[in-house]
Amino acid sequence: MTASTSVTTEQRDEDVVTPAIGQEPVRKADGLPEAAETPVMEPVEAEAKAVEPEAAPRPPERRPGPPGGPITIPRMPSKAETFREGDYVVYPTHGVGKVERIVTEEIAGHRLELIHITFEENRMTLRVPVAKARTAGLRKLASRKMFDEALAVLKGKARIKRTMWSRRAQEYEAKINSGDPLAIAEVVRDLHRNAGQPDQSFSERQIYEAAMDRLAAELGALDQTDKTTAAQKLVDFLKTV
């Protein structure tokens, strides 16, 4: 398929596997030698049930699980979008990737149109069915206006709840994996430490760096710079808070 190929996603259901922060994916990518240990997409279902049209998406709200259970943060609502080869996109649990190609493949006797997304840093290729891209949370990069709102969140006062760290860590990880830049900015805001403040614990530092990595990757794609430059821009911005 040529670079001009475009598709419009439909609203469908999909099960998405969310890796925990700090864990490496374990599945292998198509076409790579086994030694590369590069994971691939989640299993693709042949068909999905049609669903009724939804109203305009609303910002995600925190949904606490049962007492002692996992905390879930809904993925950032994604409208039906047209993806093209070469587009930079955001997949909730993996961050920023690039559409390598959009092709029709036969899987388990069914022909499916798939979006191949590459994540160079992780040496991973993800294949997402076009029919399920929206419900999977796949989206284009945030607009400049939305990212400015995320930067505004960083200026706010930290809102640290008086709960056990393990519980807060679950909530922070869920926010990072939601793919919502505003929710990710909240994690950075709450865990950031300026000079003179107590140091972060090891686990706090891990989650903080994961959130910063996601923001920097999207900012770098927006600014058309590398992630290192974008990360330094965020660090400099936090020093002014």
C-alpha positions in Angstrom: 0.0 0.0 0.0 1.3 3.4 -0.9 2.0 6.4 1.4 -1.3 8.0 0.3 -3.3 5.1 1.8 -5.7 6.2 4.6 -8.2 4.5 6.7 -10.9 5.7 9.1 -11.3 3.8 12.3 -14.6 2.5 13.6 -15.6 2.1 17.1 -15.0 -1.5 18.3 -14.1 -3.5 21.4 -10.6 -4.8 22.1 -8.8 -6.4 24.9 -5.5 -4.5 25.6 -2.7 -6.0 27.6 -1.1 -3.3 29.9 2.4 -4.1 31.0 3.5 -3.0 34.5 5.9 -0.1 34.8 9.5 -1.3 34.6 8.6 -4.7 33.0 9.9 -5.6 29.6 7.4 -7.0 27.0 8.0 -10.7 26.4 6.4 -11.5 23.0 8.4 -11.4 19.8 7.9 -9.2 16.7 7.0 -10.6 13.3 9.9 -11.1 11.0 12.7 -10.7 13.6 15.0 -13.5 14.8 14.0 -15.2 18.1 17.2 -13.8 19.8 15.9 -10.3 19.4 13.2 -10.9 22.0 11.1 -8.2 20.5 7.3 -8.4 21.4 4.5 -8.2 19.0 0.8 -7.2 19.1 -1.8 -8.8 21.2 -3.9 -11.6 19.5 -6.3 -10.2 17.0 -9.9 -11.2 17.0 -11.4 -11.9 13.6 -14.6 -9.9 14.2 -16.0 -7.5 16.7 -19.6 -6.6 17.5 -21.0 -3.4 16.2 -21.8 -0.8 18.8 -24.1 2.1 18.9 -22.6 5.6 18.2 -21.4 7.4 21.3 -21.8 11.0 22.3 -18.8 13.3 22.1 -16.0 11.9 24.3 -15.4 13.4 27.8 -12.2 13.7 29.7 -11.4 10.5 31.6 -12.2 10.2 35.3 -10.6 8.0 37.9 -12.5 4.8 38.5 -11.4 3.2 41.8 -11.6 -0.5 41.8 -12.9 -2.6 44.7 -11.2 -2.2 48.1 -7.7 -3.6 47.8 -8.2 -4.2 44.0 -6.4 -2.6 41.1 -7.1 1.0 40.1 -8.2 1.7 36.6 -7.9 5.0 34.7 -10.0 5.0 31.4 -8.0 5.5 28.3 -8.0 9.0 26.8 -11.2 9.0 24.5 -10.2 8.7 20.9 -12.4 10.0 18.1 -12.5 8.3 14.7 -9.3 9.4 13.0 -7.7 8.8 9.7 -4.2 7.3 9.9 -1.6 7.4 7.2 1.8 5.8 6.7 4.4 8.0 8.4 2.1 9.5 11.0 3.3 9.7 14.6 0.7 8.2 16.9 0.2 7.4 20.6 -0.7 3.9 21.8 -1.8 4.1 25.5 0.5 1.4 27.0 3.5 2.0 24.7 3.6 5.7 24.1 4.7 7.4 20.8 5.2 5.2 17.7 5.1 5.7 14.0 2.8 4.2 11.4 5.0 2.0 9.2 2.3 0.8 6.9 -1.4 -0.1 6.6 -2.0 -3.4 4.9 -4.6 -6.2 4.6 -3.5 -9.5 6.0 -5.1 -12.9 6.4 -5.2 -14.1 10.0 -7.0 -17.3 11.0 -8.8 -17.4 7.7 -10.0 -13.8 7.9 -8.8 -10.8 6.0 -8.1 -7.9 8.3 -6.8 -4.4 7.7 -4.0 -3.8 10.1 -2.0 -0.7 11.1 1.7 -1.6 11.7 3.1 0.7 14.3 6.9 0.7 15.1 8.4 1.7 18.4 12.1 2.2 17.6 13.3 2.6 21.1 11.8 -0.7 22.2 12.5 -2.4 18.8 8.9 -3.4 18.7 6.2 -3.6 16.1 2.5 -3.5 17.0 -0.2 -4.5 14.7 -3.6 -2.9 15.4 -6.8 -3.8 13.5 -8.2 -0.7 11.9 -11.6 -1.7 13.2 -10.4 -1.6 16.7 -7.9 1.3 16.7 -10.4 3.7 18.3 -11.4 1.5 21.2 -7.8 0.5 21.8 -7.1 4.2 22.4 -4.8 4.7 19.4 -4.7 8.4 18.6 -2.7 11.0 16.8 -0.3 13.3 18.7 -2.0 15.7 21.1 -2.6 19.2 19.8 -0.4 22.0 20.8 -3.3 23.4 22.9 -3.7 20.2 24.8 0.0 19.9 25.5 0.0 23.5 26.8 -2.7 22.4 29.2 -0.5 19.5 30.3 2.3 22.0 31.0 -0.1 24.1 33.0 -0.9 21.0 35.1 2.9 20.8 35.9 2.6 24.3 37.5 -0.1 23.2 39.9 0.4 22.2 43.5 1.1 18.5 44.1 -2.0 16.6 45.3 -0.7 13.7 47.2 -3.3 11.5 48.9 -2.8 10.1 52.4 -2.9 6.5 51.3 -0.4 3.7 51.3 2.3 4.2 48.7 1.4 0.9 47.0 -2.1 2.2 46.3 -0.8 5.5 45.0 1.7 3.7 42.8 -1.1 1.7 41.2 -3.0 4.9 40.5 0.1 6.6 39.0 0.8 3.6 36.7 -2.8 3.5 35.6 -2.5 7.2 34.7 0.6 6.7 32.7 -0.9 3.8 30.8 -4.1 5.8 30.0 -2.2 7.7 27.3 -3.7 11.0 28.5 -1.0 13.7 28.6 -3.0 15.6 31.3 -3.1 12.5 33.6 0.6 11.8 32.9 1.4 15.4 33.8 -0.4 14.9 37.1 2.0 12.1 37.9 5.1 14.2 37.1 3.6 17.1 39.2 3.0 14.9 42.3 6.4 13.2 42.2 8.7 16.0 41.1 11.1 17.3 43.7 12.9 20.6 43.7 16.1 21.5 45.4 15.7 21.4 49.1 12.8 18.9 49.1 13.1 15.3 50.3 14.6 12.9 47.8 12.4 10.4 45.9 12.3 6.8 46.9 13.5 4.3 44.4 10.0 3.3 43.3 8.9 6.9 43.2 11.8 7.7 40.9 11.0 4.8 38.6 7.4 6.0 38.1 8.4 9.6 37.8 10.9 8.8 35.1 8.4 6.7 33.2 5.9 9.6 33.2 8.6 12.0 32.1 9.6 9.7 29.3 6.0 9.6 28.0 5.7 13.3 28.1 9.1 13.9 26.5 8.4 11.5 23.7 5.2 13.2 22.7 6.7 16.7 23.1 9.6 15.7 21.0 7.3 14.5 18.2 5.3 17.7 18.4 8.4 19.9 18.3 10.1 17.6 15.7 13.1 17.1 18.0 14.6 14.1 19.7 13.3 12.9 23.1 16.5 13.9 25.0 16.0 17.5 23.9 12.4 17.5 24.8 13.1 15.9 28.2 15.6 18.7 29.0 13.0 21.3 28.0 10.6 19.7 30.5 13.3 19.7 33.2 14.0 23.4 32.6 10.3 24.1 32.7 9.9 22.3 36.1 12.7 24.4 37.5 10.5 27.5 37.0 7.6 26.1 38.9 
